[in-house]
Amino acid sequence: MRLSLIAAVVLLSLVPTTPAESHHGWSSYDAARTLTIEGPLVSLRWANPHGAATVRHEGKSWDVILAPVTRMEARGLSEALIKPGRKITLVGYPRSDGTPEMRIERVIVEGKTYELR
């Protein structure tokens, strides 16, 4: 009985107690079409499971999905390099449904390219 109770507690501790944050699959992006946008960074979320940002480009706010923080830092891209207000160039795949959002493959800051994938 005690072993069953312990097993039940362990299993229940693995179940999330709050709804999981909505996450998107990569299939919602058009990998056959590469898009390059340039503009000022409006906001930045430097966190896992991956970073995210907003960039102003041609009158629209684009949501950009970055790589995990550890990958970006391992490739030389730091939070300080892409702070809000800085003009950056982003290369990646746009959403298939036309939403102004893209999955970023590379970031170009002050002439230096950072590969994220």
N, C-alpha and C positions, 0 to 999 in steps of 0.2 A: 504494500500500500504506500509506504513512504517513498519508494523508488518511483512509483507512478505519479505521485504528487510532484516530486522533483522534476520529472520529465515534463509534466504538464506546465509547470512554471517556466522551465527553460523554453519550451515551444511557444508559450504565450508571450515571452519577452522578445521573441523574434518578430512578432506581428506589430506593425506600426499602429500607434494609438491615434494618430492624426492622419487625415487624408494626404496622400502623397502629392507632392507638387506636380502639376501637369508637365509632362515631358514629351517632346516631339521626336519622332524618328527622322532619320536622315532621308527617308524616301519622300518627304514632302518638299525636297529641294530638287531643282532641275540640274543634275550633275552634267548634262550635255551642254549647258549654257553657262559660260563664265562671264561674270559681271564685275566691272571695276567702278567703284565710286570713290569720290574724294570730297572731303568736307570737314568741318569742325566737329570734334567729339563733344556731344552734349552731356552724356552720362556714361558711367562705367561701373560695372559690378564685377569686382575681382574676387571670384569665389568659385567653389566647386558645386555641381559636377562640371561646369564649364563657365567661363566668363561670358559676360554679355555687355553690350553697349548700345548707345543710340548715337547716330550720326546724321547731321543735316546735309542733304544732297538734293540739289535742284528743287528746293521748296518743300521737300518731304522729309519726315523723320524716319530713318531706316533703323530697324532693330537688327543688330548683328550678333550672331552666335559665335563666340570665340572658342578656343581650345581649353582644356583643363589648365588650371593655374600652373601646376608643376611642369607641364609640357611647354607652356609659353616661357616660363622662367628658364628652363633648361636650354631653350633656343635663343636666349638673350633678350627676350621681350619682358620688360618690367612694367609694373603699374605706373611708375613715375614717367615712363616714356610715352604713355598714352593717356595722360590725365585730361579731364574735361577742359575744353577750350583749345586744345591743340589740333591743328589741321593734320589729317591722316588720309592715306589712300588704302582702300580695302579691296581685295580681290577674292571672290568666292562665288558661291552658287545661290541664285535667287530662289525664293519659294515658287513652286509651280503654280500656285493659285493667284499670283499677282500681288500678294500682300508685300509691302515694302519691308522685307526681312531677308537676310541672307546668312548663309553658313560660310564663315571666313576661312580661306585657305592660306592667305598671306596678308601681312600688315606691312605697310611701307611708311616709315616715319623718318623725316629729314633725310631722305635719299637712301636709307638702309632698309633692306627687305628682311622680314622675319617669316620664315615658313612655319606654319602651325600644324600641318598634317603630316 
